[in-house]
Amino acid sequence: MIPFFGGPSVFNLIISIVGCSFLISYTECHCPHMMGIKPPGPPSGPSPPGKLPDGDEGWDYDETAAPGIVPEPHYIQSTYIYRSPNVQEKTFSSRVVNVLKDIRTRLAKSARLTLENENIECSSPTDHYRCQEYAATGTWNYLIVEDQQKGAITYTFDRKYNEKNDGTIEMALLDAFSRHSPSSLIAFASQEAEKEVGYIRALTVQEMDSLSGKPGHRPILLEKFGPNELNLLEPALLEVRTGSELKLTSESLKRIDSTKEFDKLLDEYKYVFILFWTSNRMVSLHTFNLWSRVGDKIKVPGDTLLAHVPCHENSEFCQGLSAEDYQTVVSYRNGQNTGKTENIGDEEFYENWIELSILGPIQKLSNESELSKFKKGIVNGKKRLSVTIGVFPSEQDTSFQHFQISAEKLAGKYYTSYFINENSKPAITTYRHSEKQKRTDYSGKFDPASVMEFITKSSIPSVIDISTGFTTEILFYQKRPILILFGEEFEPFLKLSARQDARKQYIFTKISGENKNIQKAKEALGVVGNEPVIVLLNKDRVHLIPVSKPKCPDHLQKLLQMISTSEADKVLSTKDPHPLRFLQVERVNEIFGFEETIVLPDHTLFMDSDPFSRHPAISESGGSGGCPFMQGGGAGGATEGGHHSEL
Ligand SMILES: *[C@@H]1O[C@H](CO)[C@@H](O)[C@H](O)[C@H]1NC(C)=O
């Protein structure tokens, strides 16, 4: 019931993201034990292997089969993209499409190769967004093949060398696919093709560059944290606590002590959320305390289970977990891993995350009244800070499918829905009911990467309230200067923050209220008195602007530009604690009770990226790399959305 790593379930997960050439990122798994399964080796129990992929006849599980002839399961994604301006070329390309279809079925059956192919015709410039990457005139046939080792390679093959019969086409294609497979696929050619030779070759880098004559892709910039993740707790601040007052028992969470029990519960419940924790680590201890409070606080439906595995008493079960895994809650649906979060937040954070996991990555709105409710931000009976809605003419529309892929990659973070209206052009809008600018319409291309960028950027508040703390990486380890408004609402500041161009340049935050740690932060920034003031914090440079100065947003923008080149009002020392750290300490005390802790100076907070980060920076795909079942987002619901294949 638990899919072993590399098993078919991984394939199901990947299949649904076809057509999306940048999304493949499972290479190796560092954490097979997160699911409580044993390291790869001889099968140790009666546990059956995962579901066989469609078309797999199961012979590969036959232990009596001769060794050596059993290929490793493998996944390749390809795109056949072509321009066929005349009948002769059109005939050829439709033959290629058919041969690809045959090859795909055959390789799945006999070579354990999952080949996902998308066919894209580029006859008119409006056809498909990917056509824009290629010449708008002439005749061409490209096969883009991608696997997790080599990345994407573009092959070219011409009609005149390959049109002799379907066998030559087949051999040309198999030649290209073989270069992305652990062993040659020529052995799996059809009888008809066996004696033929096809001609295909990879494009050189120079040829690639000159394909469209346009400059390369601009980098995709995703916001790493969703609206629910703006005030996460900093593990380093938990590390220095004693934890002596923490309650470490739970009446509401189900305790799991063995793999057997674990399997049984995954079978019994539709949704399972589990924290593996250990009392030997301060961060994990605090995470467990929170998780047990979540268990006490929220009412989950009968098909949902919140559980924990105390690893200090089950070392075998938890073997191989890394430090970060002990603060990670993992989610399962129908026995399959669907996501995880290593973020540590308050009870509400976990509550929202659980709810988002159960809702799934995207919801269909079936009528106008549901649409209007969602627009108001009401999801599951509660008002949400931001929601994103796509309206599409049909579910077959490519733009919808790409929207769906984006939502799946961002699963667990955003409230996303769609509505089908035959008479509508594709449109995506984010609504934030409590903001000055309540509605943001999308105007870019409908490729998954751009859509993801839009969803992540349009969903977070224009001004982030950091009075009670903030997620470390939102303000630290990044390039943009931080603007902090001390005091109540200030119109020019709010208006400027609503502008996209300004938000690209600065991060807008505000601090209101009073407490000892806000006082410490103010002092450290050199803010005196209680007059409202705007602080421009550019790494260690502090500039102050009294709010009596700027008259309007444009004026404020000018002032900001001017002072950023003038002398700072104060220069922070990296030998002192960072002023904003005090706000995070306040938050930790608020949640776990006051402890007198030492706030350590940390010069890395001034750097552009975290030198000790255990996580790779978020990739263009939005996935976190590493092990697929430890992947946050992405995996969730992926198995339900797989209708993107155009074969
Ligand atoms: C809209 O759809 C929902 C869910 O399918 C349903 O409960 C509701 O009655 C429908 N409303 C209208 C006005 O048709």
The ligand as an ORCA input file, in Angstrom:
! r2SCAN-3c Opt
* xyz 0 1
  C     -24.584     26.035     -7.055
  O     -23.836     24.826     -6.867
  C     -23.804     24.375     -5.529
  C     -22.846     23.186     -5.462
  O     -22.965     22.365     -6.554
  C     -25.204     24.057     -5.045
  O     -25.170     23.613     -3.718
  C     -26.063     25.295     -5.168
  O     -27.397     24.994     -4.824
  C     -26.018     25.850     -6.591
  N     -26.710     27.122     -6.623
  C     -27.509     27.494     -7.614
  C     -28.131     28.849     -7.507
  O     -27.758     26.775     -8.572
*
